[in-house]
């Protein structure tokens, strides 16, 4: 099996093509993510970060080029195939956690599997408890999201994203709604999950401190990748 989780070959995205409102948002994007990489995607507002994340998340389709997820080309895939790939290969964490307030913390973590498979099995429930333990929240499993802090809610969202054991986790400004101390804790959790579970993580962030702590940083400006840098490993 290839160690390449994601490959973008000459990806472009144009909105309203052939009209007066035509806008080329992404141009000739080439990117590879290997298994277990932790990468920050940075760039100014309007640079195309959200559009690129939507393409990688199979929520939209490129106008040109090809996007490979775990070696499978996706641009011409039908909706059923894209949905299956999204459910099997991707986890999502957003700036706003999107937890369901009517359900418990445990039920929120289980939600992707409940939607996919129906009533969760005892094994699945134990997996959810295990993930909550990993993010330090198993003692809050019965609480409602409104009964816990913002940082704890984001940790629940991370556990939910991991319940399907995705090879690639996409995080869109996951600490943008948190104070700096809580943000540091959440980002440290990303680093630990990356190390422990071996899943690739692509984090969109405006926080230069968080980006600097990632082993790899990709910068997007005006719809193009202008730098792709790996930091030197810390001395042992």
Secondary structure, DSSP 8 states (H G I E B T S, - for coil): --SEEEEEEEEEEEESTTSTT-EEEEEEEEEEEETT-EEEEE--TTSSHHHHHHHHTTSS--SEEEEEETTEE-TT--HHHHHHHHHHHEEEEESS----TTSBHHHHHHHHHHHHHSS--HHHHHHHHHHHHHTT-GGGTTSBGGGS-HHHHHHHHHHHHHTT--SEEEEESTTTTS-HHHHHHHHHHHHHHHHHH--EEEEE-S-HHHHHTSSEEEEEETTEEEEEEE------
